[in-house]
Amino acid sequence: MNKGDAVDLVFRITAAVTRGFHHVGALTQTGRLRWYAANMAIGLIVVVLIVASA
């Protein structure tokens, strides 16, 4: 009876967005440890540069 109301719409949109983020995240998982480590190092450098410039 209330399948199409606004409350259910909010939950459906939230679920769809979550599935989309999961799909994008799953595409980046290759199992290559060196790739993960390199990305973490690059991220750390970016964070340090942002903090140092502030």
N, C-alpha and C positions, 0 to 999 in steps of 0.2 A: 504494500500500500504506500509506504513512504520511501520507496527505492530511489526516487528522483528528487528528493528534497535537498536543500542546501547543505545540511550537515553531512550527508553521504557524499556529496560532491567534493567537499573539502578533503575527506578521507581518500577518495578515489584519486584526486589530483596529487595528494601527498604520496600515495603509493606509486603513482606513475613517475613522479620526479625521482623517488628513491630508486626505482628500477632503472631509470635512465642513468643515474649516477653510478649504480652498480655495474651497468654495462660498460660505461666508459672506464671505470676502475679495473674491470676484468680485462679489458683490452691491453692495459699497461702491464699486466702480470705476465712476465716471460719466464721467470725462474732463473734469470741470470743475475747472480749475486753481485758481480762487478758493476753491472748497470745500476742496480739499486744503490750500491755504495757511492758510485760516481754522482748520482742524482742527489743523494743526501749531502755529499760534500759541496756540490754546487749550491744547494739550498742554504747550507750553513754559511757559505761565503756571501750569498745575497743578504741573509739576515744580518751578518756582521757589518756589511757595508751600509745597510739601512740604519742600523743602530749607531754606527760611527758617524754618519752624516747628520744625525739629529742633534 
